[in-house]
Amino acid sequence: MAGGKLNREEYRKKQDLEAARKAGTAPAEVDEDGHEINPHIPQFMAQAPWYMDTGKPSLKHQRPLVHTPKTKIGDLKVTRGLTTGPAAKRYRKGACENCGAITHKTKDCVDRPRKKGARWTNRNIKPDEAIVKPKEGYDAKRDQWDDFVMIEWELIDEARKKKKAGELDKAIASGSMADLEKQFGSSDEDDGDEDKYADKEGMPGQKVDTKSRTTVRNLRIREDTAKYLRNLDLDSAYYDPKTRSMRENPYVGKDPKELDYAGDNFTRYTGDAVDMTKTQMFSWEASERGNISMHLQANPTQTSLMNREVDSKKEKLKEATRNSILDKYGGEVHLSKPPEGLITQDEHYVEYSRTGRVIRGQEKSIPKSKYQEDVYIGHHSSVWGSWWNDGKWGYKCCLQTMKNAYCTRQP
């Protein structure tokens, strides 16, 4: 029954007819070709989709489509370059502006581009091509090898080999080194071409084929020592065979800067890797704040310059804050580095008695200066500056504050 909205009576009659067909009391439904339709087929299988519905009962949408064989160019016997007739005398509207043929547009023209096309000169107009349009399917229209003729390619390849053999015979007969290198290729294959030479130089550990543009990654450079052979101790750094990585330093107790290999983490946290990580963090933080132009991969120069500018502003702000606090509260003297003698340590051991006499070890010698020391003038028993009182220096023995005064202490 054709599609459409049924009333209650029509719907009831349709349901009774389907029940009778399933029971065998009514004849089965017949399609366009006269074939009976099984009444027990579900509705979702029997009903055709909207783009294949003809309005009549049928099961053609469930049968495989019959594809007509593709018509080959050879069967049509179309000669390439065949024209429909003589060329036109004047330019026609809608024709190619370059050559004047009406069978193609300007963008599809394969003729040599002219300085002034046939549209403006009306000279040397090409004849129209004979185009045969066979009935093809979706795949046939898009088959890029449809017009390929293997015999023609074999003839071209054979002619090329003959030409190459003739040039080689001439080079051998002449005996010139330049001709031989041109035919066989030199050691560099292209001495004067720096770009090609650089292109043929591959990365270490990789096999690069410059002709096919493929790269085959090897496991490692064979001259290098494998990571798992650097330290055979079972308790040394762990080697991950899946990723071929050893993150920790296999040589424990040695300076990483003096080693050829100090683990993968050493290269990750040294050199420019740290600066690169800080720049990446800066770009992420800038993106979170809404500045989408800061991107390390898309705009690395601007991101790096902006990161340096922000860091310099942070340092200036920190220095200004520090100076303002010191100006307000003081204490700059406490920020200076203490003398080296106050913080140094040594293993010099000396043991004293209760009276101050050295019992064990050797007492540390007092460094001498270029000035005279322990010189007692004016019969004093102490040196000048051994006593301090009311902002004045003096002698401790007699409490005199005049440097040239004699000692007045009673013996």
Disulfide bonds with the S-S distance in Angstrom:
none
